[in-house]
């Protein structure tokens, strides 16, 4: 594996901190908390800032901090559930440069990169250790995420930069026991910026992408034990209304077998847009249950917060 040289940093004043407060009754509060902190990066000269969506999801207040110490209130422009990106803007002038946009497709395994947050002077030199599919239990799939090591300690919304200092992705997770060949490592997972570029104008205009929303079931599914077990159900959401419960093991979809988290979610999305009925078979103990979940638009269940 050939290791390339690490990139040069971007204009540091393109990087900002993002703090958000979410009401206690928000749907995501129990899972993600009510006080959230992450990083963002200015991607346009009009002040538009990209961050990772869970930092600002359902926020009723947002504060954006510059490297010079200035902090101003902000508002949520919108977010995209399919990719996981969010966009915010300062509500008052906040000086700073914008970053040059690159592409995650230009990165290869072994490439040197920099992972940098709003409070870093130089960032963390790392390497791309994998580019592969990622499925999250919250009804989320990336066809190809970027994984880097060593991990950055403050990854939420941190910028992933190529050798020319261009933005290639934003940090979403830290993952332990990640398989790299025959070894296990702790890595960061990044969402490719390529997924945001084609929908930026849609989000700025509509608060979301223009395409019809995917069907959402409102449940958390784990596949760590080679089975698709429901480990969480949002109250008064489609899965809950259909009678599904934590501990149920999904064994079929629309009369056929299903395996793997990514396959499960993709098969649900292939049924149509939000509102379509999804027949699901589960094992509850030794009993097999067949239920029909009327899917919904996830956005309809969220606290609207500061979205303009």
N, C-alpha and C positions, 0 to 999 in steps of 0.2 A: 504494500500500500504506500503510495507516494504522498507525502505530506507537503502541502504548499505553504507558502509564507502567510503569516497572519495579516489581516487587513489593517488599513489605516482608519482611525476613528472619523466619524462624521462631524459636522459642526455641532459642538456639544449643546449649544442653545436650542437645537431642534428637539432635544429630549426634555420631557416634562414629567412631573409626578401627577398622579390622579388619585384623589381621595373622594370617596363616595359614602353617603349614608343611605341605608335602605330601611324602610319602616318595618317594624316587627311582624306585621301581618302580611308582608310580601311573601309570595310563594317561595322565593329562593332564600328567604332569611334563615330558615332552619338549617339549610345545607351549607350556605356560603357566609352566613353571619350578616350583621347589620352595619358593621364598620369595615370598609374595604379600602385597600391601598394597592396601587399598582403603578406602572409606568405607561407613558404614551410617547408618541413621536409626531411632530408636526409634518404632515405630508403635503400641504399646499400653502401657498403664500397668503391665503385668506384666513389662516389660523386653524384650519381643520386638523384635528389630531386623531390619530388611530390608536386604539388600545385594545386589549383583549376584553371581549364583551362581558364576562362575568363580573368584572370590576364595577361596571356601571349599570348592570341589569337591574331594573326596578328602582334605581336611585331617585330619592327626592331632593338630594342636594349633592352637588359636585364641586370640588375645588381643584384648581389646576395650578401647579407650582412650577416656576421657572428656576433655572440654575442660579440666577442672580438673587434669589431669595423672595422675589415677588410671588404672591399668591392671589389669585382672583377667582371669583365664582365662575362656574361653567354650566353648560347645559348639554344634555344628551341629544345629539342629532339623530341617532338611530342605531340599531344593531341588526346583525344578520345571524339568525340561528343556525343556518346551514354551515357557515364557515366558522363562526365563533368570534367574529370581529365586532367591535363597537366604535362609533365615532362620536367625538365630543368637540365643543368649541368653547373658548373663553367668552364670557358675557361682557368682559371689559378688555381693553387693549392689553396684549401681552407680547412683548417683543421677543423675537427669535427667528432663526432661519428655518427653512424647510429642508427635509432630507431628500436625497436622490433615491428614487425607487429602482430596485434591482429585480431579480427573479430567483426564486428558489430552484427553478429548473437549471440554473447555471451552476448549482452546487453539486459536487460529487462526493461520495464517501471518501474521507481522508483529507478533504479541503480544510484549510485553516480558516476560522471565522472569529469574529468578536461578538460576544454577548454583552450588551451594555444597557444599564438602566439610568434613570434620571439623576442618581446620586453618585455615579461612577466617574472617575477622572479619565480612566483609560479603558475600562471594561475588562472582561475576562477573556483571555485567549483560549479558544477551544477548537475542537475538530468535529466535523460531521462524521458520526459513527454509523448512521443508518438513514435510509429514506424508505419508508414503508407505510402501509395502511395502518390507520389507528381508529379504533372504535371505543367510544366512551359510553358508559352505562346510562347517561342522560339522553339517549336517543340522538347520537352524534357519531358521524363517520367522516373521516378524511381519507380520500383515496391514496394520498401520499403525504405524510407529515415528515418533518425534518427533526432528527434526533442528534443532540450534541453532547459531548463530554469533554472536560469535567463539567458538572452542573453549576449554574449560577444560583447563589443563595436567594436572590430576590428576582424570581423569574416572571412574575405576572405582568405581561405587557412589555417585557424587556425586548430590545431590538436585536435582531440577528443580522449581522453585517457580513458582506462578502469581502474579498481581498481589496476591493476598491472603495470600501466604506458605504456601499449601497444597501438599502433596506431589503432584506429577503424574507423576513418573517417576524412574527411577534410571539413571545413566550407564553405558553399556556399551562404547562405542567412540569413537575419534577416526578420522575418515575424511578423507583428502586427495583433492583433485580431484573433489569432489562437485559434480554439476551442479545449478546453480540458474539456471533460464532458460538464457541463453547464456553464463553465466560459470561458472568453477570456483572452489570455496572449500574451506577446511578446516572441518569441522563436528564436533560431537559427536552421537552417536546415543543416544537414551534409550528405554528400555523403559517403556511406559505402566503406571502403577501400577494401572490398571483391571484388568489381567490377573492381578494378585496378590490383589486384594480378595476375589473369590469362592472362592478356594482356600486362604486362610490357615488356616481351621479344619482342613481336610483335612491340610495339611502339618504342623500342630502335632500332630495325632492320629496320623498314619501316616508322617510323614517325606516324603510326596509327595502329589500330587493323587489323588483317589479313582478317576478314570477309568482304564480299561485303558491300559497304556503303548503308545505308538506303536511301530511296527516300526523298528528301528535297524539300519543296515548296517555302521557302523564305518569310515567312509571320509570323506575330505575332498575336496570337488569344487569346482573353480574354473571360472568362466564368463567370465573377463575377456577372452578372445580369441574370443568368439562360438562357443565349443564347450564341452561339459561334460567337462572333463578331470579325472580322478582324480589328485590331487596328494599324497595320503597315505592309507595304509591301516593301521589299528591291528592290531598283531600278535595272532594267535589270536582275532580277532573275525570276525563273519560275512563281510565282504567278503574278508578274507584267507583264510578257510577255503574260500571259493568260488573262489579263484585269481585274484581281481582284483588289479591292480598299478598303482602310480603310472605315469602316462603313458597308461593306457587312456582312450579317449574314448568316453563313453556316447552311443550313437546310437539306442537303443530301449529300451522298457520294456514287458514283457508282449506283445511282438509288434507294438507300435505305436510311432510316432516320439515323441520327447520333446524339448522345447526350453525353455531357461530353468531356472535353479536352483530358483526357487520352485515351478515346475510339476513338476519332477522329484521334489522331496521330498513335495509334496502328493499326487502320484500314488502314491508308495510308501505314504504314510500311509492313503490311501483303500483300500488292499488289505485292511486289517484291523488287528488289534492285533499286538503283538510275538509273533514265532514264525511268522508267515505267510511263505510262500515268494515271493520276488520274482524273476521272470525278467528278466534284463538283457542287452542286446546292446551289445558294445563293439567299437571298432576298436583293434587292437594292431598298430601299423605299418599294413600294408595288409591284414591278416587280420581278418575279422569273427568274433567269438567270441560264442556264446550261453551264458550261465551262469545258474544258479539260486542265488540267495543266500537261505539260511534266516535270516530276520531274528531279532532278539533284543531283550530288554529291556536298554537301555543300563546301567541301574543294576546289573545282575548282573555287570558287568565292572569296576566301580569299587571302589577301596579304601574301606572303610566309615568309616575315620577316627573322628571324634568324634561321629558321628550318634548321638543317644540314642533 
